[in-house]
Amino acid sequence: MTFTVLTAEFAHETNTFNKNLTDYAAFMDRYGFFGKDAIRERGDANTELAGFLDCGRKFGWNIIHVLSASAQPAGCVTRDAFDRLAGPIVEAAKANKIDGILLSLHGAMVTEFDEDGEGQLLERLRAVVGPDMPIAITLDLHANVTPKMCALANIIVSYKTYPHIDMRAVAVLSGEIMQRAMKGEILPRTLRAHRPMLDEANGGRTDVGPMVARIEQAIAYEKEPGVLAVSINAGFGNADIKDVGPTVTVTYDAKAGNIERHQAFAESIAEDIWEKRFDVMNYYMPVEEAAAIAKAYRKVDGPLIVADYADNPGGGGYGDSTNLLKALLDAGIKDAAFGPMVDNETALFLHKQKVGDRVTVKLGGKTDPRFGGTPLEITGKLKLISDGAYTGDGPMVGGLRLSFGPSAVIEVEGIEILVVTEPAQMLDLQQFKAFGIDPAAKTVVGLKSMQHFRAAFEPIAGKVIVCDSGALCTTFYDRLPYQNVPRPIYPLDREMKR
């Protein structure tokens, strides 16, 4: 029997403290493709869509792919943007005779009108297809998985890696479960365990630390009878919503029973996350300390990588914090690269100048100087102007065509600074190399990212340190104006007892 499967990719990680709403144009600017265009752009890379297509070829499905759309993390998704992207997915479900739905989501979308964006989409789809059709969703490891999502999606499969490198594999697993569900072999359902925390102590990093053992336990439990998928979600603490925080989900076969056992397993992992809430591995140093380390650094095996965790555009940071760059300049750091500095005004100004000119600009700090520093007046040599396009070649975005928008490189006192229009975190070497900067050849590389940079930059690094510039993705959550999260909650209420 040939099954017809509806697929779509619709993702946003919403930082509710970011004052910039995420509109339809923000989705189109990062990537927004429909139908065959989406398949052409994303269908043969490390993407969920590629995994869905792998399953389609393997099982002989007729796939109806509606769209692939994602905006950079920022403020709440507007009603207009949500309706214009969720609408075609729902309409396609109405217009076609389908047997199942596969969706690539994020799990931390908040809209202007609903703090559970994924739950809202699933609710609209269930109103069309009814309660029995299999719906599978893939999620980012930083999902805030809500009870509503678990009730409306039969199958939930989240990434097991951070940096995220298993997108295609996760989609294949969700598709394989979907195939069995459509054939009637299994009746998948998903249960959830949760603890009152904003996120897992180490942001869910899976390269070192306690998540390594938890993921091993999850993979082992997936081999148990009746278990289809286990997902350990670190949560996304920059969302000021009711259902925030780390969760463990188990997608199981309801025909096989053992629900109490599966719930107990999920609770055991969730309890481990709670018990280890104080075990923070990273030291998020002040920018002055990071600059002092950079000053003393002597390159042997590779550059010193200084990651500004707090100004991560990949978590909804504005990307225009100046505190780290100022500290590096004040310390007299030479032979260095820094990027990206998200500053539309400066990037467009530099595009009106000539390469080789000496220019003076007020850089960064324009969005909300309370978070990460005020504009920095600098003078330097304009080395490059660009449309901002690059093609990734690393483990996360290899083969994908992406863009920073109109961009420029200005060299200031020995530091080459990449100035861009569109926010995006550093996670691929091409984000420097495409603009004439070879990060491996530098002594110091300052970049804006939390964890994803490690996939591409750790192999070239002599040493890696992380700092907190005081920007919007600060790890010091008590500096943020939470109003909607349930209290008490860790770490806002550090002495709480459950």
N, C-alpha and C positions, 0 to 999 in steps of 0.2 A: 504494500500500500504506500502511495506517495503522500506525504504530509506537506501541508502548506504552513509555513512558519513566518510570522511577522517579526521583523527585527528593527531595532532603532538604537542609537547612541544619543543620550541626552544627559549631560553632566554639568554640575556646578557645585563647587565647595564654597559655601557662603560664610564670609566673615561678617557677622551682624554688626560689628563695631566699625566697619569700613563705611564711610559716609557716602560713597559713590554707588548708586544703584546700578545693577547689572541689567542693561536693556538689550533689546534684540540686536542692535548693532554690535554690542560686545561679543555676542555669540558668533556673529558673522565675521568679526575681525580676527578672532582666534582661529576657529574653523567652523564653518556651517555649510554642509553639503547635503544635497538631497538625492535619493535614489542612486542611479548609476554613477553620478559624480562622486558620491561618497565611496562607493565601491572602488572606483578608480584611484582615489586619493588615499584610502585607508585600508583597502581590502587585502593587501599583501605586505603588511608590516606587523609590528608587535602591538596589535590593537584587538579589542574585543570583537570588532566587526570581522577581522580576519579569522578569529576563532569560530565565529558563527558560520562563516562561509566554509571553513574546514569541515564542520559538522554537516553542512548542507551537501557537500560533495560526498562525504562518507556515507550518509544515510539516504541520499537521493531526494532531499527536500526540494520543494519549490519555495524559494525564499523571496519574500517581499520586503525589501529594505526601504524604510521610509526616509530616514535622515540620520546624519551624524552631526551633532552640534555640542560645542563646549565653549564656555567663556572662562577667561582667567578668574581665579578667585577674587571676589570683591564683595560689595554690599548686596542687599537683598535683590532677588530677581523680580523685575517688574511684572505686573499682571499681563501687560501687553506681550512681553517676551515669552512668558510661560504659555499663554494661550496660543501664540503663533507657532510655538514648537510642539507643545503637547497636543494641540488641535489636530495637526496632520496625522499624528500617531493614532489618535482616537478615531478619526475619520477613516483611516485605512482599515482599522479593525471593524468598523461598520460596513465598509464597502466590499470586503473580501470574505470569502468562506475560508476560514483559517482553522488550524488544529492546535496551534500554540503560539505563545508570544515570548520572545527573547529580548530583554532590554539591558543595555549597558548604561548604568546610572552611576552616581557617585555615592549617594547616601547621606550627604550633608547639605542638600539644597534647601534654602529658606526663601520664601517668596514674600512679596508685600502683604499678601492676604492669608498665607498659610505657612506655619513654621515647618511643616513636613511636606516639602515639595514632591518628594518621591511618593509619599502616601497619597497626595492629591492626584498625581498621574495614575497611580494604580486604581484609585477609587473611580476615576472617570472610565478607565478601561473595564473594570468589573461591571460597571453599569451597562456596558455594551455587550460584553461576552458572557456575562453570568458568572456564577461561583465555581463552576466545574472545570473550565478550560485551564490547562496548565500555563502558568506564567512564571518564567524564570528571570531573575535579575542578577546581574553581577554588580559588585560594589567595590569601591576603594576601601583599603584597610582602615581609612580614617572616617568611615561612615558613622553617623549617629543613628543606629538602627532602631526604629520605633516599633512599638507593638502593632501599629497599623500596617506597617510594611510587612511584618511577619504574617499578619492575618490575611493580607491580600495577595502576597506572592507565595506561591507554593514552594519555590526553589530559590534559595539565596546562596550565592557563592562569592566570597570576597577574596581580594588579593591576599597572598600569604607572604609577600615580600615588601620590604621598605628599605632601600629604594625599590619602587615598583618595577619589576621586570617580568612579571608573569601574567600580563593582561591577556595574551592570546591563549595561554594554557588554561586560565580560569574560565574563559568563554567556552573553550572546548568541553571542560568538565560540565558546565551548566547545560550545554547542548546535549551531551551524552545522557544526562539525567532526564532532560526534556524528551528525548527520543523514547526512553523506557516508559515515561509517563503517558505519552501519546499512544503508545502501543497497549496501554492498560496493564503493563507488568507491575507497576508500582503506583502508589498513591502518595506523592510527596507532600509533606507538611513541614513547617519550620517553627521551632521553639527558640526562646530567647532567655538569656540570663544577663543581669545588669547590676552594676554597683554605682553608688552615688559619688561619682568622680567626674571631673571635667574631661580628663583623658588619662590614658595609661602613662605611668611615670616617665617613660622614655620616648613618648610620642609614637610608640609602636615599632621602633627600629628592630629589624629582624636579623641584622648582621652580627650583633653581639648582644649579650645580656639575656634576661629571663624569657624574652619572646622566642628565643631559639628553641628552648625546651618545650614551650607551650605549642609552638607550631609542630614540633615533632610528635607531641601527644595528639594533636588534632589529626595529623596525617595517619597516625597509627589507628585512631578511633574510626576514621573513615573506612577502614578495612573490616570493621565489625559488621555482622549481619544486620541489615535494615538501615544502616547509616549511609547517607548519600553524600553529605558535605558538612564540614565543620569550619566555621569562620570565626576568627578572633579579631574583633574590630577595636582599634585603639581609641576611637572617638575623635571628635574635632571640638576642642575646648573653646575655640573662638566663636562659637555659635551660642548666643544667649537665648536658649530655648528650653522647654520643659524636658524633652527626652534627649538630653545631652549625655555623652560619656561612653565609656568602654562597654562593649557587649560581647557575648559569645552566642552564636547561633548554631543550631544543629538542624540540618534538613534531613529528614528521616522518612522511611516508608511506613505510612500509617497502617498498611495491611499487615506489617510484621510486628506491630505492637512495641513493647519495651519503652514506652514514652517516659516513664518514671526514671528509667536508667539513663536515657539520653539527657533528661533534664538534670539529673544528678551530675553527669559528666560536665555539662555546660556550667553548672554552678561551681564545680570544683576549680575550673579554669578561672572563672570570674572571681572566685575567692582568692586565688593566688595573685591575681592582678591587684586586688584590694590589699592583701597582706604585704605586698611589696611596693606599696604606694610611696614609701619614703626612699626607695633605692634608686636614686637618680644617678645615672652614669656620667652624663655630660656636665662639665663645668662651664657655665655661660659667663665668661669673664667680661669685665668692663672693657670698653674699646681702648682705653689708655693702656691697660695691661696687654691687650693683644698687640698694640703698636710697639710696646717695649720689647715683646718677644720677637716681633718682626725686625726690629732694629738690631737685635743681637743675633739674628739667624744667619747662619752660614750654609749656603747651599752645597749639598753633597750628593744626595740621591734624588733630589727633585725639589721643587719649590715648596715654600710654606704656604699652605692654603688656609686663609682666614675667612671663615663663613659667618656672616651676619645672620644669625638665626631669626632675629626679631623683625628684620625688614624683608621677610620672604614673600615675594609676590605670589608664590605658589600656595600661600596660606591666607591670602587676602591683605598682606602688607602693601603699602603704597609703592614701595620700591624706590622712594626718593629720600630716605634717611641719609643725612650727611655726617652723622657723628663718627662713624668708622673712617670714612675718607678723610675727614678733618684730622683725626688722631694720627693717621698714617702720614699725612702731609706735615703735621706739626713735629712728628718724630724724624722727619727727613728721610723717609723710606725711598729708595731708588730701585730701578730695575723691577718695576712692579706693574701689575695690571689690576684694574678694578672695574666691576660691572655686575649687573647693569645699573646705571643710574637712570631711573624713569623720570624724564622731564621733557614733556612735549614742547613747551615753550622754547627751551634751550636747543633742543634737537632741530626744530624748524629754523631758529635763528642761525645755527651753524650751517644749515643747508644753503643759506643765502651768502655764505662766505666762500673763500677760495682755499683749497687745500694748500697748506704751507703758511697761511696767514697766522699771525699772533692775534689771539682774540681774548677778550675779557667777558666773562659771563657770571651771572648769579645762578649757581647750580643747585638743584634739588631743594628739599625742604619747603615746597610750596603748597602741598596738599593740606597738611595739618602739622605745623611745626611743633606742636606739643608732643608728637610721637617721632622721635629720632633726630631732631635738630632743625635749625633754621637754614635758609639758603646760604650757600658758601660762595663768596666772591673769589674767583680764581682767574689766572691768566696763563695761557699756554698756547701751544702750537696745534693747529688743526691738521690732523694727519689723514683723515679719511671721512668721506660722506658716503652713505649707502641707503638703499631702499629698505634695508633691514632684513632681507630674505636670507635664509640659510636652510640647509638640509641636514638633519641630524645624522650622526654615524655611530652613536653610542648605544648602550644596551637598553635605554629607555625609549628614545625617539628615533632610532636608526631608520633611515629611509623616509621619514616624514618631512614634508616641506612646510616650514614654519616661518614666522616673521616677527621682528621687533618693531615693525613700522619704520618710518624715516629715522635714521640713526647716524651717529657720527662718533669719531674717536678723537679726543683731544689729549695731548700729552702735557702734563703739568708737573714740573719739578721731578721728572723721572718716573711718573706714574701715568700709564696709558689708561684713560677712562673711557669706557663705552657708554655713550649717552643714547637712550632709546625713547621711543614714543609709547610703545605698547608694553605693559608689564608682563614679565615672564621670569621665573627663577632660573638660575644657572644649574643645568643638569646634563649638559653635553658640551664637549670641547669645541664643537663647531660654533657655539654661541660666542666664542672669542675668535677662533681661527678664521671664520668667514669674514671677519672684519680686520684682518691683518695682524692679529695679536696671537702669538704662540704661547699659551700658558705654560707649557712644559719648559720653555726657555727662560722664563722669568725666575727671579729669586723669591718674590712674594706675589701671591694672587689673592686679592680680596674679592669676595663674591657674596651675592645675596641668595641664600638657600638654607633650608633646614637640614635635610638628610639626603635628598635626591642627588645632590652634587657628588656624593661619595661614589656612585656607580661609575662615573666617568673620570672624576678627578683624583680619587684615592690611588689609582694605578700610576699616576704621574707624580704623586706628592712625596716629598721627603718627610713632611709632618703636617698634621691637620689640627687646627684649633677652632673653637666656636666662641662667638661673643654675642652679647645682647646690647644692641645700640639704643634700646629704649623705644623701639618702633612698635608698630601695632600688633605684631605677633610675639610680643614679649612673653617670656616664660613666667614672668612675675604677674600672675593673673589678678592679684589684688590691686593692680594698677588700672584695671579695666572696670568700667561701670556696669557690672552685671545687675539685671533687674528681674529677669524671667526664669533663671534656673532655680530649681527647687532647693531650699535650704533646710538643713545644713548639707553642704557638699564639699568634698575635698578637691583642691587645697584651699579654697576660700575659708573654710572652717577646719583648720588643721587639727584641732583637738577633738573633733567630733567622734562619737561612737555610734555604731549602727545599732 
